[in-house]
Amino acid sequence: MSIPLDDRDLRILTLLQGDCRISNADLAGAVGMSTSALWRRVRCMEEAGVIERYGAVVDPGQMGLAFEAIVLVHLIRHDPAKIVEFIRAIEACKEVQECYATTGQADYHLRVLCRDLDAYNRFLEDFLFRLAAVNNAQTNVVLRTVKRNLPITR
């Protein structure tokens, strides 16, 4: 369900993306609304799926995950059953942080976090290359993050 978003809604979303722990009173004050009206509006955006979830942004390096890669995955064939099997396996794999079905040369792009290069090699050999749908994969090692987790605006 899509809902129309006005300038006030966009301000609310920007502030929540910057700090999801902001109090309703502080958020209401920042956008010029009463706390009850703000709560109703936020609840409406949650129910409509505009706000998917709340969470904390964690530094992977601080969690001992120093190796990051973008992996371009090419499938052998586009058998629907094999694709479902591939997607379920990817969804269950803790190393895969993000997965995108894409156009272009690769069928999927994965963002993968591992402890180190050895752990990444185990991810490839023990997991990714054992999936029946996978033909091959190209690894792009992330050297540094330039831009990440900015508020979504329009």
C-alpha positions, 0 to 999 in steps of 0.5 A: 500500500502506497501513501502520499508523503508530504514535506513534513513526512519526508522530514520525519523520515530523514530525522528517523534515519539519522537517529531512530532512537529520537524521542517522539517529543523531540521528533514532534518538536523538530517537525512542528507537530503534537506528539499524538499527531506525530505518533499517528503519522509514524504508525501510518508510515510503518503500516504502509511499509514506508518504514520497514524497520528500525536498527543500529548501524554497526561497523563490520571491522569492530565486529571482526569482519575485516574482509568485504567483497562485492561478488558478481554471481553468474547462474548456469541456467535460469531454472525456476526451482534452482533459482528458488534454491539459490535465493533460499540459501543466500537468505540463510547465509550469514556472510551475505549481507545484501543480495540484488538480482541485476541486469547486465553480465551478472545475475546477482550481486552479493555484498559479503562480509567475512573475518579474513581472506581465508574465511572468504575462501571457505565461503566460496568453496564450502557454500557458494560454489556448491549451489547447483545454480551457480556457474561462476563468481567474480570477486571485487574486494572492497578497499574502502567504503566511500559512501554508506547508509545515508538517509533516503530522500527524494 
